[in-house]
Amino acid sequence: MKLSRMNHRAYWFELVGRYEELMRSDQDLRWPGHNPHQAELQALGYYKLSCFAERIAKDPRAAWSHLTTTQALNLYLLNKHHWSPDQSANMTEDDYLFLLRDELMQMKLTAEESAPIRSTLAHSPSALRELEGHLD
């Protein structure tokens, strides 16, 4: 089995930090009402997208190849939709998040992938309950 290249904890905190900074710099990005965990909720989709790509890239049946995140996501879309490589070229993270929405909603993060989220929200049982459908 291929080793994980993703530092789940570091990437999770990087994403949450990115959204916290965006909301500090532009108050219009805040959702209506008070949601103290908006940054974590927004980070979840991108985090799951990276975990999804990591799972594809780590598939042990392709021992000869080490895919990047982008290559893994493109390969999935090429196989799913029977696209040519040109059709998935130049996609952004937002494009992948949109196109793989159903897969990501159904995907449960493994215990290893869930650990940083659980530690971040350990002080908030209600936030953990809100995300329990995503966590193993």
LINQUIBEL-V593548 format. One line per field, one symbol per residue. ss: DSSP state (@ for helix, = for strand, . for the rest). burial: # if it has 16 or more other ideal C-beta (glycine too) atoms within 10 Angstrom, else .. A space follows every 50 residues. Layout:
# LINQUIBEL-V593548
ss=???
burial=???
This chain:
# LINQUIBEL-V593548
ss=.......@@@@@@@@@@@@@@@@@@.@@@........@@@@@@@@@@@@@ @@@@@@@..@@@......@@@@@@@@@@@@@...@@@@....@@@@@@@. @@@@@@..=.@@@@@@@@@@....@@@@@@@...=.
burial=.....#.#..##..##..#...#.............####.######### ####.###........#.#..######..........#.......#..## ...#..#.#...#####..##.....##..#..##.
